[in-house]
Amino acid sequence: MRHLGILAHSVEGAALCLRAFCQEGFRRLGPDDHPDVTLDCIALARSMPAWNRGDHAAVRDILAESVRRLAGAGADFFACPDNTAHLALDEPGRALDLPGLHIGEVVAAAAARAGYRRVGVLGTRFTMDGPMYPRVLAAHGIAAEVPVPDDRRAVDDIIFGELVNGVFTAGSRAVYLGVIDRLAARGCDAVALVCTEIPLLVTAEVAPLPVLDSTRLLAAAAFAVATEQAPRPTWRGGPV
């Protein structure tokens, strides 16, 4: 089996990815069993000033440091359970020290397998306003829709004010369900939860649309690679 390195950028989403990856092992390999996994996390506070000034290269340097540490720990490949981080990882630069799965590609492939045609995108303001999901979904013939500006602000405020700090409230869940309702009214046939903390707040059981849970989809894809059911990825950062 291959050794997975989890490149953490926000704690709650990374912890969910780790748990989902190991639980896949419990189901498929047997009690207490899973492939080797190492998690490296540099505090999000190190990156937020660069995010706020739009300096993706500086964020990429911080993420590359984590990848170097994962390689040093013996990981064979990495997965980064943070959609926004991929905006920086997609920037041109020195090849990362490990190959990795691309979370946007994983989500888009799952949307295509399910036959979705118009997907609502919920994430940070950086992800919702960024080019990644329109690009990866369009490659599969799928349209991307983002919430209206007021809804985007509400979604982003809850992510950074609550979710990344482990705060999950019924009031914020109601806000998100209202946003998803409005995406459904605009013709979306699914919603991509592409901040990896959102699945801790909004589940498939309560969402008004079918959900694409980016955290668990990435964990499942990483498990397939780790158990050699899928090839080792080749992407080492930069444009896909």
N, C-alpha and C positions, 0 to 999 in steps of 0.2 A: 504493500500500500504506500501511497505517497503522503508526505507530511504537508499539511496545510498551514500557511501563515495567514492570520487575520490581521489586516492593516486597519486598525481602529482609528476613527477620526472623531466620532461622537460615541459616548460610552454606552448609552441605552441600546442603540441599534447594534453595536458590536456585540454586546452581551446577548442579545436576542439571537444574532447570527450564530454565535458560539453554541448556545443552547440548542438551537434547531439542528445544527450540524451534528452534535453529539447524539441528540435524540433520534436522528435518522439512523445512526449506528445501532442504537438500542433496538430499533425496530427491525433492522435488516441484517445485523451481524450477531445479535444476541445481547443478553443483559450485560450492562456495564462496558460494552465494547464500542469502540469507534477508532478511526484512523488518528494518528498523532496530529496534534494541533497546537500551535503557539500563537498567542495574541500579543501584539505590541501596540501601545497607545501613548501618543504624545498629546498632552492636554489640548483640547480645542482652543483654549485661551491663547495658545501660542500662535494660532492661525487666524483668529478672528480679525485682528487689525489689518492683515493683508487681504482677507476677504472683503472687508468694508471699503478698502481703497482700490479694489479690483486688481490686486497684484497676484495673479494666478501663479506666476513663476516662483514667487516666494513661498506660496503654499506648497507647490510641487516639491521644492527643496526639503520642506519639513516632512512631507509624505515619503520622499525618497529615503530620508534618514531611517524611517520606520522599516521600509523594505530592506535596507541594508542590514538592520538588526535582525529581521526575520531570516534573511539568508544566512547570517552568522549563527542563528539558532538551529539551522539544518532544514528549514522549510524548502520544499521542492517547487512550490508555487504560492501565489497569494490571492486573496479575495478581500476587497475593501467594501464593507457594508456601510457605505456612505455615498449617496448619489451625487451630492454636491462636490465631494472630493474629486469625482471623475472629471469635472470641468477643469481642474488643475492638472490631473493626471493626463488628460488629453492634450495638454500643451506640448509643443515640441521641446525636446531637451535630451539630455543623456539617457540612454536606455536604463531602465530600472534593473536592479540587481537580480530580480526574479521575474519570471513571466506571471501574468495574472489574468483572472477572469474579469471581463468588463461588465459591470452591473447593468448598464443600459442595454447592451447586446443580449444579456440573459433575459431581461424583462421583455424586450421587443420580440425575441424568439418565442417566448411563452404566449404573448398576445397573438402572434401569428398562428401558433398551433391551435389556439382556442377559437380562431376565426373572427376575432374582433376587427372592426373596421374604423371605429372612431373612439379614441381612448382619452379620457380626462386625466390630466397630470396634476398631482398634488405633491408639493414638496416645499423646500425653502424658496425664498424669492429668487435666489441665484439659479436654482434648478428650473423653476417655472418660467423665468425670463430668459433662460439660456438656450443654446442651440442643440443640446445633446438629444433630448427626447424627440423633438420634431425630426431630427436627422435619423436616429436609429429606427423610429417607427416608420418613417417614410420609406426606408430601405425595404420594408416588408409590405408596402402599400397601405399603411395604416395612418390615418390622420391623428394629429395630436391637438387637444383642446386644453387651454388653461382657464382657470376661473377669471371672472371679471376683476378689475383692479381692487375694489374694496374687499372682495373675497380673498384675493391673493395676500393682501396685507394681513387679514385676520389669520389665515393659515400660517403665514410666516411668523407672526407675533406669538402664536401659540407654540410653534416649534421652539423658538429661541427663548421664550419666556417661561416655558413649562416643560415640554417633552424632553429636550436634551438634558434637563436637570432632574428627570425622573418624576415629574408632576403630571398626573393624569386625572382629569376631572370630568364629571358628567356634563358640565356646562360647555367645556371645550369639545367634547364628543358631539354634542348637539349642534354646535357651530359647524363642525366638519360634515355632519350628515346633511345639514342644510346646503352646504356648498356642493356636495355630491348630487343632491336632488336637482340643483340648478344645472349642473353639467348634464344630468340625464335629460332634462327638459330641452337642452340644446342638441340632443341626438347622440350623446355618448352611449356606447353599449358596454363600457367597462371603465373602471377608474384605476389608475396606477398609483399605488401608495409609494412614492419615490422619495420620501424621507424615511429612513429605516426605523425611526421611532413611531411613525404613524400607525403601523399595525398593532402597537401596544395600546392604542386608543380606539381605533376603528377596526372591527373584525368583519369577516365575511358574513357573519350571522346577522349583523345589524345594518350593514351598508346597503343603500338603495340600488347600487349597481354591483355586478360582479367585480371582485377586486383582484388586482395583480400586486401581490405582496412582495415587494422587491427584496426584503430581508430574507424571507424563507425561500424564495426562488433562488437567490444567490447561494444560500446554504445547501440546497439540494444539488445545484450545479457543482458546487465545491465537493460535495460528497461523491458525486459521480466521478470526478477527476481523481479524488483521493483513493477511491477503490478501483481505479483503472477501468471503469466502465465508459469513460470518456477520455479523449486524448488530453495530454498536458497542454495548457494554453501556450500561445506564442506571443501574445501582446505584452510589450514591456514599456507601456506608456506611449504618449504621442498620439497623433490622429489615428483613429481606427480605420 
